[in-house]
Amino acid sequence: AGKDLEVKASGGIRDYETAKRMIFAGATRIGVSKGIRIVGKE
């Protein structure tokens, strides 16, 4: 999509592995409601 276009992944991202897959797939940001859980603080 080019360097000027960013991709946000959101919806269904409930754990670290899913978030990591989205980032490796090209997402430049993620939208989650379980952010604390994903980074391992809960």
CHARMM-style PDB file with segment names, atoms N, HN, CA, C and O in Angstrom:
ATOM      1  N   ALA     1       0.810  -1.193   0.000  1.00  0.00      PROA
ATOM      2  CA  ALA     1       0.000   0.000   0.000  1.00  0.00      PROA
ATOM      3  C   ALA     1       0.853   1.256   0.000  1.00  0.00      PROA
ATOM      4  O   ALA     1       0.333   2.354  -0.203  1.00  0.00      PROA
ATOM      5  N   GLY     2       2.137   1.117   0.221  1.00  0.00      PROA
ATOM      6  HN  GLY     2       2.559   0.225   0.386  1.00  0.00      PROA
ATOM      7  CA  GLY     2       3.009   2.274   0.213  1.00  0.00      PROA
ATOM      8  C   GLY     2       3.330   2.761   1.605  1.00  0.00      PROA
ATOM      9  O   GLY     2       2.697   2.355   2.579  1.00  0.00      PROA
ATOM     10  N   LYS     3       4.316   3.632   1.696  1.00  0.00      PROA
ATOM     11  HN  LYS     3       4.831   3.962   0.905  1.00  0.00      PROA
ATOM     12  CA  LYS     3       4.761   4.123   3.000  1.00  0.00      PROA
ATOM     13  C   LYS     3       3.874   5.228   3.554  1.00  0.00      PROA
ATOM     14  O   LYS     3       3.938   5.516   4.749  1.00  0.00      PROA
ATOM     15  N   ASP     4       3.052   5.852   2.724  1.00  0.00      PROA
ATOM     16  HN  ASP     4       3.000   5.618   1.754  1.00  0.00      PROA
ATOM     17  CA  ASP     4       2.199   6.940   3.185  1.00  0.00      PROA
ATOM     18  C   ASP     4       0.867   6.462   3.745  1.00  0.00      PROA
ATOM     19  O   ASP     4       0.145   7.233   4.377  1.00  0.00      PROA
ATOM     20  N   LEU     5       0.544   5.216   3.521  1.00  0.00      PROA
ATOM     21  HN  LEU     5       1.130   4.590   3.008  1.00  0.00      PROA
ATOM     22  CA  LEU     5      -0.725   4.670   3.982  1.00  0.00      PROA
ATOM     23  C   LEU     5      -0.483   3.720   5.143  1.00  0.00      PROA
ATOM     24  O   LEU     5       0.312   2.787   5.032  1.00  0.00      PROA
ATOM     25  N   GLU     6      -1.170   3.956   6.259  1.00  0.00      PROA
ATOM     26  HN  GLU     6      -1.816   4.714   6.349  1.00  0.00      PROA
ATOM     27  CA  GLU     6      -1.040   3.079   7.413  1.00  0.00      PROA
ATOM     28  C   GLU     6      -2.268   2.193   7.519  1.00  0.00      PROA
ATOM     29  O   GLU     6      -3.358   2.571   7.088  1.00  0.00      PROA
ATOM     30  N   VAL     7      -2.086   1.014   8.094  1.00  0.00      PROA
ATOM     31  HN  VAL     7      -1.201   0.707   8.444  1.00  0.00      PROA
ATOM     32  CA  VAL     7      -3.171   0.056   8.257  1.00  0.00      PROA
ATOM     33  C   VAL     7      -3.396  -0.182   9.735  1.00  0.00      PROA
ATOM     34  O   VAL     7      -2.457  -0.473  10.476  1.00  0.00      PROA
ATOM     35  N   LYS     8      -4.642  -0.060  10.166  1.00  0.00      PROA
ATOM     36  HN  LYS     8      -5.405   0.176   9.564  1.00  0.00      PROA
ATOM     37  CA  LYS     8      -5.002  -0.343  11.554  1.00  0.00      PROA
ATOM     38  C   LYS     8      -5.796  -1.646  11.593  1.00  0.00      PROA
ATOM     39  O   LYS     8      -6.803  -1.796  10.902  1.00  0.00      PROA
ATOM     40  N   ALA     9      -5.325  -2.578  12.409  1.00  0.00      PROA
ATOM     41  HN  ALA     9      -4.506  -2.456  12.970  1.00  0.00      PROA
ATOM     42  CA  ALA     9      -6.038  -3.837  12.610  1.00  0.00      PROA
ATOM     43  C   ALA     9      -6.874  -3.706  13.878  1.00  0.00      PROA
ATOM     44  O   ALA     9      -6.367  -3.282  14.917  1.00  0.00      PROA
ATOM     45  N   SER    10      -8.135  -4.062  13.798  1.00  0.00      PROA
ATOM     46  HN  SER    10      -8.547  -4.406  12.954  1.00  0.00      PROA
ATOM     47  CA  SER    10      -8.986  -4.017  14.987  1.00  0.00      PROA
ATOM     48  C   SER    10     -10.098  -5.041  14.844  1.00  0.00      PROA
ATOM     49  O   SER    10     -10.466  -5.438  13.739  1.00  0.00      PROA
ATOM     50  N   GLY    11     -10.615  -5.454  15.971  1.00  0.00      PROA
ATOM     51  HN  GLY    11     -10.315  -5.132  16.869  1.00  0.00      PROA
ATOM     52  CA  GLY    11     -11.687  -6.439  15.978  1.00  0.00      PROA
ATOM     53  C   GLY    11     -11.151  -7.848  16.086  1.00  0.00      PROA
ATOM     54  O   GLY    11     -10.494  -8.337  15.166  1.00  0.00      PROA
ATOM     55  N   GLY    12     -11.420  -8.500  17.188  1.00  0.00      PROA
ATOM     56  HN  GLY    12     -11.953  -8.102  17.935  1.00  0.00      PROA
ATOM     57  CA  GLY    12     -11.011  -9.883  17.374  1.00  0.00      PROA
ATOM     58  C   GLY    12      -9.594 -10.079  17.865  1.00  0.00      PROA
ATOM     59  O   GLY    12      -9.126 -11.212  17.970  1.00  0.00      PROA
ATOM     60  N   ILE    13      -8.902  -8.995  18.167  1.00  0.00      PROA
ATOM     61  HN  ILE    13      -9.282  -8.073  18.081  1.00  0.00      PROA
ATOM     62  CA  ILE    13      -7.532  -9.113  18.673  1.00  0.00      PROA
ATOM     63  C   ILE    13      -7.614  -9.184  20.196  1.00  0.00      PROA
ATOM     64  O   ILE    13      -7.788  -8.169  20.871  1.00  0.00      PROA
ATOM     65  N   ARG    14      -7.487 -10.401  20.720  1.00  0.00      PROA
ATOM     66  HN  ARG    14      -7.346 -11.226  20.171  1.00  0.00      PROA
ATOM     67  CA  ARG    14      -7.680 -10.609  22.157  1.00  0.00      PROA
ATOM     68  C   ARG    14      -6.456 -11.158  22.869  1.00  0.00      PROA
ATOM     69  O   ARG    14      -6.467 -11.333  24.087  1.00  0.00      PROA
ATOM     70  N   ASP    15      -5.388 -11.432  22.102  1.00  0.00      PROA
ATOM     71  HN  ASP    15      -5.379 -11.289  21.112  1.00  0.00      PROA
ATOM     72  CA  ASP    15      -4.185 -11.970  22.739  1.00  0.00      PROA
ATOM     73  C   ASP    15      -2.936 -11.518  21.983  1.00  0.00      PROA
ATOM     74  O   ASP    15      -3.008 -10.978  20.879  1.00  0.00      PROA
ATOM     75  N   TYR    16      -1.797 -11.760  22.617  1.00  0.00      PROA
ATOM     76  HN  TYR    16      -1.738 -12.199  23.514  1.00  0.00      PROA
ATOM     77  CA  TYR    16      -0.514 -11.315  22.078  1.00  0.00      PROA
ATOM     78  C   TYR    16      -0.217 -11.926  20.712  1.00  0.00      PROA
ATOM     79  O   TYR    16       0.225 -11.224  19.803  1.00  0.00      PROA
ATOM     80  N   GLU    17      -0.456 -13.216  20.564  1.00  0.00      PROA
ATOM     81  HN  GLU    17      -0.816 -13.786  21.303  1.00  0.00      PROA
ATOM     82  CA  GLU    17      -0.136 -13.890  19.304  1.00  0.00      PROA
ATOM     83  C   GLU    17      -0.926 -13.305  18.129  1.00  0.00      PROA
ATOM     84  O   GLU    17      -0.380 -13.125  17.041  1.00  0.00      PROA
ATOM     85  N   THR    18      -2.193 -13.013  18.348  1.00  0.00      PROA
ATOM     86  HN  THR    18      -2.636 -13.159  19.232  1.00  0.00      PROA
ATOM     87  CA  THR    18      -3.006 -12.417  17.285  1.00  0.00      PROA
ATOM     88  C   THR    18      -2.501 -11.020  16.947  1.00  0.00      PROA
ATOM     89  O   THR    18      -2.405 -10.660  15.773  1.00  0.00      PROA
ATOM     90  N   ALA    19      -2.180 -10.231  17.969  1.00  0.00      PROA
ATOM     91  HN  ALA    19      -2.258 -10.523  18.923  1.00  0.00      PROA
ATOM     92  CA  ALA    19      -1.649  -8.884  17.738  1.00  0.00      PROA
ATOM     93  C   ALA    19      -0.345  -8.958  16.957  1.00  0.00      PROA
ATOM     94  O   ALA    19      -0.127  -8.178  16.030  1.00  0.00      PROA
ATOM     95  N   LYS    20       0.518  -9.892  17.328  1.00  0.00      PROA
ATOM     96  HN  LYS    20       0.341 -10.526  18.080  1.00  0.00      PROA
ATOM     97  CA  LYS    20       1.797 -10.062  16.641  1.00  0.00      PROA
ATOM     98  C   LYS    20       1.591 -10.452  15.181  1.00  0.00      PROA
ATOM     99  O   LYS    20       2.293  -9.950  14.302  1.00  0.00      PROA
ATOM    100  N   ARG    21       0.643 -11.336  14.915  1.00  0.00      PROA
ATOM    101  HN  ARG    21       0.073 -11.744  15.628  1.00  0.00      PROA
ATOM    102  CA  ARG    21       0.355 -11.738  13.527  1.00  0.00      PROA
ATOM    103  C   ARG    21      -0.110 -10.548  12.695  1.00  0.00      PROA
ATOM    104  O   ARG    21       0.280 -10.409  11.536  1.00  0.00      PROA
ATOM    105  N   MET    22      -0.941  -9.690  13.284  1.00  0.00      PROA
ATOM    106  HN  MET    22      -1.258  -9.803  14.226  1.00  0.00      PROA
ATOM    107  CA  MET    22      -1.434  -8.517  12.559  1.00  0.00      PROA
ATOM    108  C   MET    22      -0.288  -7.565  12.222  1.00  0.00      PROA
ATOM    109  O   MET    22      -0.232  -7.020  11.119  1.00  0.00      PROA
ATOM    110  N   ILE    23       0.619  -7.368  13.167  1.00  0.00      PROA
ATOM    111  HN  ILE    23       0.574  -7.811  14.062  1.00  0.00      PROA
ATOM    112  CA  ILE    23       1.762  -6.480  12.933  1.00  0.00      PROA
ATOM    113  C   ILE    23       2.671  -7.059  11.856  1.00  0.00      PROA
ATOM    114  O   ILE    23       3.111  -6.336  10.963  1.00  0.00      PROA
ATOM    115  N   PHE    24       2.957  -8.357  11.933  1.00  0.00      PROA
ATOM    116  HN  PHE    24       2.599  -8.945  12.659  1.00  0.00      PROA
ATOM    117  CA  PHE    24       3.790  -8.994  10.904  1.00  0.00      PROA
ATOM    118  C   PHE    24       3.108  -8.984   9.544  1.00  0.00      PROA
ATOM    119  O   PHE    24       3.784  -9.018   8.517  1.00  0.00      PROA
ATOM    120  N   ALA    25       1.772  -8.937   9.521  1.00  0.00      PROA
ATOM    121  HN  ALA    25       1.223  -8.909  10.355  1.00  0.00      PROA
ATOM    122  CA  ALA    25       1.032  -8.897   8.257  1.00  0.00      PROA
ATOM    123  C   ALA    25       1.018  -7.497   7.644  1.00  0.00      PROA
ATOM    124  O   ALA    25       0.586  -7.319   6.505  1.00  0.00      PROA
ATOM    125  N   GLY    26       1.496  -6.499   8.407  1.00  0.00      PROA
ATOM    126  HN  GLY    26       1.848  -6.644   9.332  1.00  0.00      PROA
ATOM    127  CA  GLY    26       1.598  -5.161   7.844  1.00  0.00      PROA
ATOM    128  C   GLY    26       0.861  -4.067   8.582  1.00  0.00      PROA
ATOM    129  O   GLY    26       0.944  -2.902   8.194  1.00  0.00      PROA
ATOM    130  N   ALA    27       0.135  -4.413   9.645  1.00  0.00      PROA
ATOM    131  HN  ALA    27       0.067  -5.360   9.960  1.00  0.00      PROA
ATOM    132  CA  ALA    27      -0.564  -3.378  10.410  1.00  0.00      PROA
ATOM    133  C   ALA    27       0.456  -2.469  11.092  1.00  0.00      PROA
ATOM    134  O   ALA    27       1.430  -2.944  11.677  1.00  0.00      PROA
ATOM    135  N   THR    28       0.226  -1.172  11.012  1.00  0.00      PROA
ATOM    136  HN  THR    28      -0.565  -0.786  10.537  1.00  0.00      PROA
ATOM    137  CA  THR    28       1.119  -0.225  11.672  1.00  0.00      PROA
ATOM    138  C   THR    28       0.586   0.183  13.032  1.00  0.00      PROA
ATOM    139  O   THR    28       1.286   0.814  13.825  1.00  0.00      PROA
ATOM    140  N   ARG    29      -0.652  -0.183  13.292  1.00  0.00      PROA
ATOM    141  HN  ARG    29      -1.220  -0.696  12.648  1.00  0.00      PROA
ATOM    142  CA  ARG    29      -1.251   0.055  14.613  1.00  0.00      PROA
ATOM    143  C   ARG    29      -2.368  -0.949  14.823  1.00  0.00      PROA
ATOM    144  O   ARG    29      -2.926  -1.494  13.870  1.00  0.00      PROA
ATOM    145  N   ILE    30      -2.683  -1.182  16.091  1.00  0.00      PROA
ATOM    146  HN  ILE    30      -2.230  -0.739  16.865  1.00  0.00      PROA
ATOM    147  CA  ILE    30      -3.765  -2.104  16.407  1.00  0.00      PROA
ATOM    148  C   ILE    30      -4.740  -1.427  17.359  1.00  0.00      PROA
ATOM    149  O   ILE    30      -4.347  -0.610  18.192  1.00  0.00      PROA
ATOM    150  N   GLY    31      -6.010  -1.774  17.224  1.00  0.00      PROA
ATOM    151  HN  GLY    31      -6.328  -2.437  16.547  1.00  0.00      PROA
ATOM    152  CA  GLY    31      -7.048  -1.265  18.109  1.00  0.00      PROA
ATOM    153  C   GLY    31      -7.587  -2.426  18.924  1.00  0.00      PROA
ATOM    154  O   GLY    31      -8.159  -3.371  18.380  1.00  0.00      PROA
ATOM    155  N   VAL    32      -7.401  -2.346  20.222  1.00  0.00      PROA
ATOM    156  HN  VAL    32      -6.936  -1.579  20.664  1.00  0.00      PROA
ATOM    157  CA  VAL    32      -7.825  -3.444  21.092  1.00  0.00      PROA
ATOM    158  C   VAL    32      -8.491  -2.902  22.345  1.00  0.00      PROA
ATOM    159  O   VAL    32      -8.220  -1.781  22.775  1.00  0.00      PROA
ATOM    160  N   SER    33      -9.362  -3.708  22.920  1.00  0.00      PROA
ATOM    161  HN  SER    33      -9.583  -4.619  22.571  1.00  0.00      PROA
ATOM    162  CA  SER    33      -9.947  -3.341  24.207  1.00  0.00      PROA
ATOM    163  C   SER    33      -9.251  -4.073  25.346  1.00  0.00      PROA
ATOM    164  O   SER    33      -9.472  -3.754  26.514  1.00  0.00      PROA
ATOM    165  N   LYS    34      -8.422  -5.041  25.019  1.00  0.00      PROA
ATOM    166  HN  LYS    34      -8.242  -5.300  24.070  1.00  0.00      PROA
ATOM    167  CA  LYS    34      -7.718  -5.847  26.024  1.00  0.00      PROA
ATOM    168  C   LYS    34      -6.220  -5.544  26.014  1.00  0.00      PROA
ATOM    169  O   LYS    34      -5.405  -6.455  26.166  1.00  0.00      PROA
ATOM    170  N   GLY    35      -5.855  -4.294  25.838  1.00  0.00      PROA
ATOM    171  HN  GLY    35      -6.517  -3.555  25.714  1.00  0.00      PROA
ATOM    172  CA  GLY    35      -4.444  -3.917  25.722  1.00  0.00      PROA
ATOM    173  C   GLY    35      -3.588  -4.334  26.895  1.00  0.00      PROA
ATOM    174  O   GLY    35      -2.479  -4.833  26.703  1.00  0.00      PROA
ATOM    175  N   ILE    36      -4.085  -4.140  28.119  1.00  0.00      PROA
ATOM    176  HN  ILE    36      -4.986  -3.736  28.275  1.00  0.00      PROA
ATOM    177  CA  ILE    36      -3.329  -4.519  29.311  1.00  0.00      PROA
ATOM    178  C   ILE    36      -3.079  -6.022  29.317  1.00  0.00      PROA
ATOM    179  O   ILE    36      -1.972  -6.469  29.614  1.00  0.00      PROA
ATOM    180  N   ARG    37      -4.092  -6.789  28.993  1.00  0.00      PROA
ATOM    181  HN  ARG    37      -4.992  -6.426  28.751  1.00  0.00      PROA
ATOM    182  CA  ARG    37      -3.962  -8.251  28.949  1.00  0.00      PROA
ATOM    183  C   ARG    37      -2.954  -8.679  27.880  1.00  0.00      PROA
ATOM    184  O   ARG    37      -2.155  -9.589  28.101  1.00  0.00      PROA
ATOM    185  N   ILE    38      -2.997  -8.025  26.735  1.00  0.00      PROA
ATOM    186  HN  ILE    38      -3.646  -7.285  26.555  1.00  0.00      PROA
ATOM    187  CA  ILE    38      -2.124  -8.399  25.623  1.00  0.00      PROA
ATOM    188  C   ILE    38      -0.654  -8.175  25.965  1.00  0.00      PROA
ATOM    189  O   ILE    38       0.191  -8.994  25.604  1.00  0.00      PROA
ATOM    190  N   VAL    39      -0.340  -7.101  26.641  1.00  0.00      PROA
ATOM    191  HN  VAL    39      -1.026  -6.435  26.935  1.00  0.00      PROA
ATOM    192  CA  VAL    39       1.063  -6.840  26.974  1.00  0.00      PROA
ATOM    193  C   VAL    39       1.494  -7.564  28.249  1.00  0.00      PROA
ATOM    194  O   VAL    39       2.626  -7.399  28.703  1.00  0.00      PROA
ATOM    195  N   GLY    40       0.604  -8.359  28.825  1.00  0.00      PROA
ATOM    196  HN  GLY    40      -0.316  -8.493  28.456  1.00  0.00      PROA
ATOM    197  CA  GLY    40       0.974  -9.210  29.946  1.00  0.00      PROA
ATOM    198  C   GLY    40       0.924  -8.571  31.311  1.00  0.00      PROA
ATOM    199  O   GLY    40       1.574  -9.055  32.238  1.00  0.00      PROA
ATOM    200  N   LYS    41       0.184  -7.513  31.461  1.00  0.00      PROA
ATOM    201  HN  LYS    41      -0.343  -7.120  30.708  1.00  0.00      PROA
ATOM    202  CA  LYS    41       0.100  -6.835  32.749  1.00  0.00      PROA
ATOM    203  C   LYS    41      -1.087  -7.299  33.573  1.00  0.00      PROA
ATOM    204  O   LYS    41      -1.271  -6.834  34.698  1.00  0.00      PROA
ATOM    205  N   GLU    42      -1.884  -8.191  33.047  1.00  0.00      PROA
ATOM    206  HN  GLU    42      -1.734  -8.568  32.134  1.00  0.00      PROA
ATOM    207  CA  GLU    42      -3.079  -8.660  33.767  1.00  0.00      PROA
ATOM    208  C   GLU    42      -3.157 -10.160  33.712  1.00  0.00      PROA
ATOM    209  OT1 GLU    42      -4.089 -10.750  34.258  1.00  0.00      PROA
TER     210      GLU     42
END
